[in-house]
Structure formats: structure tokens, C-alpha cells
Amino acid sequence: MGGEWFGGCFFKADQTGQYYLIAGGTSYNLIRLGGLDKLQPLAGGKVEFAAEQLLAAEKLVQQRAAQAAAKNALKITTLKAPVTVDAKLDEFPKESWVEWSGGQYKLRGALAVDATNLYAAWEVRGDANPMVNGGKDFTHLFVTGDSVDLQLGTDPGADPKRTEPALGDLRLLVSVMDDKPVVVLYRWKTAEADKKPVVFESPWRKHAVDSVTLLADAKAAIQRGGDSYTIELCVPLAALGFKPEAGKDYQADLGAVFSDATGTNRAARVYWSNKATSLVNDVPGEIMPTPNLWGVARFTD
């Protein structure tokens, strides 16, 4: 019946004695509940659960996930020739790929650079409704259907155990609007002069991202199969302020957000390094960065 039931109602009909629930996301669903006349009360006390406890629980999940993330590493491969952005993925060397899965979904991804560009590739399998997104607001495409993304810390000197974003931390998201590829750049933290905050809200909290922009000079290609798709992305390094150095370690994560059957909402988030991604019903929680859960990306010649 979906999540985020705002303004629902539970009642007993006077004429029939039957129980009903009005709920289910943003639609109006009248649901009859059977068997409630047979319920028996249990002796017990009172259970209280506050927002502060939910935040503490989220932190605990992230701490446990961070222990696993510390073991993850991928290679940022240096390419001698530019990649043809056609979603065929044949230019990425075998050693640059990492694989991961979640439930029915099987994924792999790779990163590479040449003298002027950053390249990323995703292969996604097990998606019965591949790469559809009904969103009309590019800032919220991670909420309204399928997308893939790269989360990257471009400053090798930033604390790898940080739980808050540093300058240079970014998210590159690839999705579709009106069935055309789009690339969105999120910068959680920018210099004061560059801030144009976008606020992401739910009924109980909010989170501001300093900058969210469409990258017109990025190139993305998508190929769909029956229950799969591939994506290839090219972004100028200058557009990211990223100057990779050989021998340096960076933080990164690759992942995908999966749409529901309608292609207008998200149903799952599955990432290579960050395993604390089961949350799909709280927009601020889904945009907040967790750099301590990203893996290591090693730049090699």
C-alpha cells in the first residue's frame, strides 16, 4: 500500500460494524480490514519512540556499514584515448569493474579518466521496468523513478571518516526526463559565494544542498534491454573541479535507484559500498551524504 501515509484515517462503519483504512501514499484508497473483531487485548506497558531515537538508530546503522565500507576499493583507470559515449562499455578495462547486488538486482560499475574527462559506466540487471522516471523536477529525480549515480570526494586530503560533507564532495546523477538522458550535479557544500541552496523536505525534517545544477556539457548514453540497461557517462573534469593525482586515494560510491512498477516513485536503492540505503520514504534522508560509507577509489596510471 506504499509509504508516507499523510492524513490517513482508520474507522469503524456504524451501519455494518466493519473496519476501514483510508491510506496509501498520495492516492485515496479505501481498504476494508477483516478479522479485527477477533482481536484480544494484551496486558502490557507503554512504548515511546521519539525522533531523536530514530536519528540515533540511523547513526548506528551507518557506523556498522562504515566498517564494511572501509574494505571496498576500486580503480580509477587512466585511458589513452577518449571514450565513445554509446553505452556499449567496451572501453573500460576488466580490472576497473566492481560488482554488487541487492535482492533481485545485479549491478556492476567502473570509473576512468583521460586528460580532460571523467568517465563512469553502469550495467544494471534484474529491473523489470528499466530506466524510467516520471519526474519533471531535475532536482528530485532520485525520488521519482530510476537513476544511477556516482558519489565522489574530489579532495584526497579530506578525512575519510567524516560524517559531514567536505568541499569537493559531489553526487553525479544520471536519469531521464521526457525519456531523454539528463545529468545532475549535486554539491552538498560549496564556497559561500557559490551557494544557491535547494532544500529537500519531509514532514519531520529537512536538508539543504548548497548547489544543484543540470550539466549541459556532460554526455550520457543509455541502452535498455528486457530487464536491464547500461549507462555510459562523460563529464569534463573542469566542470567538477576534479584534478586526479596518480598514487592518491579518493572516496567514491556507485549505485542505482530503482523505480516502482509505475515509473513515478522509487522502490529500492542499491549501492556498491554504502549498504545503509534501505530508506526510500524520506527525501532528506535519501539526499544526505554519508562519505564515511563510501569506498576507496585509487587513481592509477
C-alpha positions in Angstrom: 0.0 0.0 0.0 3.0 2.3 -0.2 4.7 4.5 2.3 4.3 8.0 3.7 0.6 7.9 4.6 -0.1 11.6 5.3 -3.6 12.3 6.6 -4.9 8.8 6.7 -8.0 7.6 8.6 -8.9 4.4 10.5 -12.6 3.9 11.4 -15.4 1.5 12.1 -18.6 1.9 9.9 -21.7 2.5 12.1 -24.1 0.6 9.8 -22.0 -2.6 9.2 -19.5 -2.7 12.1 -16.7 -3.3 9.6 -13.3 -1.6 9.9 -11.7 0.5 7.2 -8.5 2.3 6.5 -8.0 5.3 4.2 -4.3 5.4 3.3 -1.6 4.7 0.7 0.8 7.4 -0.3 -0.7 10.3 -2.3 -3.7 8.4 -3.6 -7.1 7.9 -1.9 -7.5 4.2 -1.1 -10.4 2.8 0.9 -9.3 -0.5 2.4 -11.5 -2.9 4.3 -9.8 -4.7 7.2 -11.1 -8.1 8.2 -10.7 -10.0 11.5 -10.4 -7.1 13.8 -13.5 -8.2 15.7 -11.5 -11.2 16.9 -8.6 -9.2 18.4 -7.9 -9.6 22.1 -6.0 -7.0 24.2 -2.7 -7.9 25.7 -1.6 -6.7 29.1 1.5 -4.5 28.8 3.0 -1.1 29.2 3.7 1.9 27.1 6.3 2.2 24.3 7.5 5.6 23.3 9.7 6.4 20.3 11.0 9.9 19.6 12.6 11.5 16.6 15.9 11.6 18.5 15.8 7.8 18.8 15.3 7.4 15.1 18.3 9.6 14.4 20.4 7.6 16.9 19.2 4.4 15.1 20.2 5.8 11.7 23.7 6.7 13.1 24.1 3.1 14.5 23.3 1.6 11.1 25.8 3.9 9.4 28.5 3.0 12.0 28.1 -0.7 11.2 28.0 -0.1 7.5 31.2 2.0 7.7 33.1 -1.0 9.0 32.2 -2.9 5.8 32.8 0.1 3.5 36.4 0.5 4.7 37.3 -2.7 2.9 35.9 -1.6 -0.5 38.3 -0.4 -3.2 38.0 0.3 -6.9 40.4 1.6 -9.6 40.1 4.8 -11.5 41.7 3.7 -14.7 43.6 6.1 -17.0 42.7 5.8 -20.6 44.9 6.6 -23.5 42.0 7.6 -25.8 38.6 9.2 -25.2 35.6 7.0 -24.7 32.9 6.9 -27.3 29.7 7.6 -25.2 27.4 4.9 -26.6 26.5 2.8 -23.6 28.5 -0.2 -25.0 31.0 -0.1 -22.2 33.8 -1.9 -24.1 36.5 0.7 -23.5 36.6 0.0 -19.7 39.3 -2.5 -18.8 38.2 -5.6 -16.9 40.2 -4.6 -13.8 38.3 -1.4 -13.4 34.9 -3.0 -12.8 33.3 -3.7 -9.4 30.2 -5.8 -8.9 27.4 -5.7 -6.3 23.8 -6.8 -5.8 20.7 -6.3 -3.7 17.8 -8.7 -3.8 16.8 -9.3 -7.5 19.1 -6.5 -8.7 22.6 -7.3 -10.1 25.0 -4.4 -10.9 28.5 -3.5 -11.9 30.2 -0.2 -12.4 33.5 1.4 -13.4 35.4 4.7 -13.4 38.0 6.0 -15.7 39.7 9.3 -16.7 41.7 10.7 -19.6 43.4 14.1 -19.8 40.2 16.1 -19.7 37.2 13.9 -18.8 35.8 11.7 -16.0 34.0 8.6 -17.3 31.6 6.3 -15.4 29.7 3.2 -16.5 26.9 1.2 -15.0 25.4 -2.2 -16.0 22.1 -3.0 -14.2 20.2 -6.2 -14.4 17.0 -7.5 -12.8 15.0 -4.3 -13.4 11.6 -5.2 -14.9 10.9 -1.6 -15.7 14.4 -0.4 -16.9 15.4 3.3 -16.6 12.1 5.1 -16.5 11.5 8.2 -14.5 8.3 10.2 -14.4 9.8 13.2 -12.7 9.6 16.8 -14.0 11.9 18.4 -11.4 15.5 17.6 -12.1 16.5 18.3 -8.5 14.3 15.4 -7.3 14.9 12.7 -10.0 16.3 10.4 -7.3 12.8 10.3 -5.9 10.6 9.9 -9.0 12.0 6.8 -10.6 15.1 5.1 -11.9 18.6 6.8 -11.7 22.2 5.9 -11.3 24.8 7.9 -9.5 28.4 8.4 -8.6 29.2 9.9 -5.2 32.7 11.3 -5.1 35.1 13.1 -2.8 37.4 15.1 -5.0 39.8 16.2 -2.2 42.2 13.3 -1.3 43.1 15.2 1.9 39.6 15.1 3.3 39.0 12.9 6.4 37.8 9.5 5.1 35.9 9.0 8.4 33.9 12.3 8.1 30.2 12.1 8.5 29.5 15.6 7.1 30.3 16.7 3.6 33.6 18.5 2.8 34.3 20.9 0.0 34.6 18.9 -3.2 32.2 16.2 -2.2 29.6 15.7 -5.0 27.0 13.5 -6.5 26.6 12.9 -10.2 23.1 11.5 -11.0 22.1 10.2 -14.4 18.4 9.7 -15.2 15.8 10.6 -17.9 13.3 13.4 -18.2 10.8 13.1 -21.1 12.8 9.9 -22.0 16.0 11.9 -22.7 19.2 11.4 -20.6 20.0 14.2 -18.1 23.0 14.6 -15.8 22.5 16.4 -12.4 25.4 17.6 -10.3 24.8 18.0 -6.5 27.3 19.8 -4.4 26.5 19.4 -0.7 28.9 22.1 0.3 30.3 25.0 -1.6 32.1 28.3 -1.0 29.8 30.9 0.3 29.8 32.9 -3.0 28.6 29.8 -4.9 25.7 28.8 -2.7 22.2 28.5 -4.2 20.7 26.1 -1.7 18.0 23.6 -2.6 16.0 22.4 0.4 14.8 18.8 0.5 11.9 18.3 3.0 9.8 15.6 4.6 7.1 16.1 7.3 9.7 15.8 10.1 13.0 17.1 8.8 14.8 19.0 6.0 18.2 19.1 4.4 19.8 21.8 2.3 22.2 21.1 -0.6 24.3 24.1 -1.5 24.1 23.7 -5.3 22.1 21.5 -7.7 22.6 22.0 -11.4 22.0 20.4 -14.7 25.3 19.7 -16.5 24.8 20.7 -20.1 28.4 19.8 -21.1 28.1 16.3 -19.8 27.3 13.4 -22.1 25.3 10.3 -21.2 24.0 7.4 -23.3 21.5 4.7 -22.2 20.7 1.3 -23.8 17.8 -0.7 -22.4 17.2 -4.5 -22.6 14.2 -6.5 -21.4 15.1 -6.3 -17.7 18.4 -4.5 -17.9 20.1 -1.3 -19.0 23.6 0.1 -19.5 24.7 3.7 -19.0 27.9 5.5 -20.0 28.7 9.0 -18.7 31.4 11.5 -19.7 31.9 14.7 -17.7 34.7 17.3 -18.1 37.0 17.2 -15.1 37.0 21.0 -15.1 33.2 21.1 -14.6 33.7 19.1 -11.4 36.9 20.8 -10.1 38.4 17.4 -10.0 42.2 17.0 -10.6 43.0 13.3 -10.0 46.6 12.6 -9.0 48.4 9.3 -9.5 49.0 7.4 -6.3 46.3 9.3 -4.4 43.2 7.7 -2.8 39.8 9.2 -3.2 36.4 8.3 -1.8 33.7 7.1 -4.1 30.5 5.1 -4.4 28.5 3.8 -7.3 24.8 3.0 -7.1 21.3 2.8 -8.6 17.8 3.8 -7.5 15.1 1.6 -8.8 11.6 2.7 -9.8 8.3 1.1 -8.8 6.0 -0.5 -11.3 4.6 2.9 -12.3 7.9 4.5 -13.0 7.0 7.5 -10.9 8.4 6.6 -7.5 11.5 4.8 -6.1 11.3 1.3 -4.7 14.9 0.4 -3.8 18.4 1.9 -3.6 21.4 -0.4 -4.1 25.0 0.8 -3.8 28.4 -0.8 -4.2 29.9 0.5 -0.9 27.2 2.1 1.2 24.9 -0.7 2.5 22.8 1.6 4.7 20.4 2.5 1.8 17.2 0.7 2.6 15.4 4.1 3.3 13.1 5.0 0.4 10.4 7.1 2.2 12.3 10.1 3.5 13.6 12.6 0.9 16.1 14.4 3.2 17.5 11.0 4.3 18.0 10.0 0.7 19.9 13.1 -0.3 22.1 13.4 2.9 25.7 12.4 2.2 27.4 9.6 4.2 31.1 9.9 3.0 32.2 7.6 5.8 30.3 4.8 4.0 32.0 5.4 0.6 34.7 3.1 -0.6 38.2 3.9 -1.7 38.9 4.9 -5.3 42.6 4.6 -6.2 43.9 6.5 -9.2 46.3 4.5 -11.3 48.4 5.4 -14.4 
